[in-house]
């Protein structure tokens, strides 16, 4: 069995080599959207466009509602700003987009949120997208005989390294008295989860919604455990490039306002057209979107509970030697 520590060392070397050119690219790309002082019309607005990096996770439904309703575009247009959307598969790719300056704001789970900051990326948290422990699950093939965490010893366990599902994997194994050294770790892309389980390329996989619902309802997989079974808080965030947030505090306000508006609209019940659009993006049907709702608390405000949860994630990453030191995530929240 390949040792997990060897994988981590290799990945950290790759990240270190890749980060240097990406960092300088970000320094060249990002300032191009900053307006000269004499061209700024609205206070707290230093650009005429904002770029969002999004992924098809139900943790961020309020943002999709604000997008599909046109609320984000309308609110930004009032201060002379156009909105652009960039789609990604998972958090690590979103962090790359933020680092390169392609995107200004991104949606992330807990691990990619703190991982990028730990490696020196200048991101700040601008709001809590959701607390959603049970939106993360360990799945096994539908015909699997595995019924508990302890039975995973020696098995192939797949997840997307550097994501919240990776954190879930660690915590769920611990609930069964195991560590990552007790399984054969398989790093996958989120979009490959169905194929991995259906074709038994792994005995278990950790993943997030809406993939969980989609695979369970289609008969491909069965839920073995969820975040609440092993102490995962499931804190999801909206982050921004620090330079963007500091230059554009009014835009950060607008983003939070429209996210809250989307959350309230979702709680009250969406119209059929918006529900259909959100469902299509998530690759779910309309009824599945509604069934997901109880798993998420779209809180928006950054609370002490959120800080504690993210600091716990930082400790996890430090313990598995993915980050060089422990720090306080409260130092990387943006307050206007």
Secondary structure as the mmCIF struct_conf table of DSSP 4:
data_model
#
loop_
_struct_conf.conf_type_id
_struct_conf.id
_struct_conf.beg_label_comp_id
_struct_conf.beg_label_asym_id
_struct_conf.beg_label_seq_id
_struct_conf.end_label_comp_id
_struct_conf.end_label_asym_id
_struct_conf.end_label_seq_id
HELX_RH_AL_P HELX_RH_AL_P1 UNK A 4 UNK A 29
HELX_RH_3T_P HELX_RH_3T_P1 UNK A 30 UNK A 33
STRN STRN1 UNK A 34 UNK A 34
HELX_LH_PP_P HELX_LH_PP_P1 UNK A 35 UNK A 36
HELX_RH_3T_P HELX_RH_3T_P2 UNK A 37 UNK A 39
BEND BEND1 UNK A 42 UNK A 42
TURN_TY1_P TURN_TY1_P1 UNK A 43 UNK A 44
STRN STRN2 UNK A 47 UNK A 47
BEND BEND2 UNK A 48 UNK A 48
STRN STRN3 UNK A 49 UNK A 55
BEND BEND3 UNK A 56 UNK A 56
HELX_RH_3T_P HELX_RH_3T_P3 UNK A 58 UNK A 60
HELX_RH_AL_P HELX_RH_AL_P2 UNK A 61 UNK A 68
TURN_TY1_P TURN_TY1_P2 UNK A 69 UNK A 70
HELX_RH_AL_P HELX_RH_AL_P3 UNK A 71 UNK A 77
TURN_TY1_P TURN_TY1_P3 UNK A 78 UNK A 80
STRN STRN4 UNK A 82 UNK A 88
BEND BEND4 UNK A 89 UNK A 90
HELX_RH_AL_P HELX_RH_AL_P4 UNK A 91 UNK A 100
TURN_TY1_P TURN_TY1_P4 UNK A 101 UNK A 101
BEND BEND5 UNK A 102 UNK A 102
BEND BEND6 UNK A 104 UNK A 104
STRN STRN5 UNK A 105 UNK A 108
HELX_RH_AL_P HELX_RH_AL_P5 UNK A 110 UNK A 118
TURN_TY1_P TURN_TY1_P5 UNK A 119 UNK A 120
STRN STRN6 UNK A 123 UNK A 131
HELX_RH_3T_P HELX_RH_3T_P4 UNK A 133 UNK A 135
STRN STRN7 UNK A 136 UNK A 141
TURN_TY1_P TURN_TY1_P6 UNK A 142 UNK A 143
BEND BEND7 UNK A 148 UNK A 148
HELX_RH_3T_P HELX_RH_3T_P5 UNK A 149 UNK A 152
TURN_TY1_P TURN_TY1_P7 UNK A 153 UNK A 154
BEND BEND8 UNK A 155 UNK A 155
STRN STRN8 UNK A 156 UNK A 159
TURN_TY1_P TURN_TY1_P8 UNK A 161 UNK A 162
BEND BEND9 UNK A 163 UNK A 163
HELX_RH_AL_P HELX_RH_AL_P6 UNK A 164 UNK A 175
TURN_TY1_P TURN_TY1_P9 UNK A 176 UNK A 177
HELX_RH_3T_P HELX_RH_3T_P6 UNK A 180 UNK A 182
BEND BEND10 UNK A 183 UNK A 183
STRN STRN9 UNK A 184 UNK A 187
HELX_RH_3T_P HELX_RH_3T_P7 UNK A 190 UNK A 192
HELX_RH_AL_P HELX_RH_AL_P7 UNK A 193 UNK A 198
TURN_TY1_P TURN_TY1_P10 UNK A 199 UNK A 200
BEND BEND11 UNK A 201 UNK A 201
BEND BEND12 UNK A 203 UNK A 203
STRN STRN10 UNK A 204 UNK A 208
TURN_TY1_P TURN_TY1_P11 UNK A 209 UNK A 210
HELX_RH_AL_P HELX_RH_AL_P8 UNK A 211 UNK A 217
TURN_TY1_P TURN_TY1_P12 UNK A 218 UNK A 219
BEND BEND13 UNK A 220 UNK A 220
STRN STRN11 UNK A 221 UNK A 226
HELX_RH_3T_P HELX_RH_3T_P8 UNK A 227 UNK A 229
TURN_TY1_P TURN_TY1_P13 UNK A 230 UNK A 231
STRN STRN12 UNK A 235 UNK A 241
HELX_RH_AL_P HELX_RH_AL_P9 UNK A 242 UNK A 247
HELX_RH_AL_P HELX_RH_AL_P10 UNK A 249 UNK A 268
HELX_RH_AL_P HELX_RH_AL_P11 UNK A 272 UNK A 282
TURN_TY1_P TURN_TY1_P14 UNK A 283 UNK A 283
HELX_RH_AL_P HELX_RH_AL_P12 UNK A 286 UNK A 292
HELX_RH_3T_P HELX_RH_3T_P9 UNK A 293 UNK A 295
STRN STRN13 UNK A 297 UNK A 297
STRN STRN14 UNK A 300 UNK A 300
BEND BEND14 UNK A 301 UNK A 301
HELX_RH_AL_P HELX_RH_AL_P13 UNK A 304 UNK A 319
TURN_TY1_P TURN_TY1_P15 UNK A 320 UNK A 321
BEND BEND15 UNK A 322 UNK A 325
HELX_RH_3T_P HELX_RH_3T_P10 UNK A 329 UNK A 332
STRN STRN15 UNK A 333 UNK A 333
#
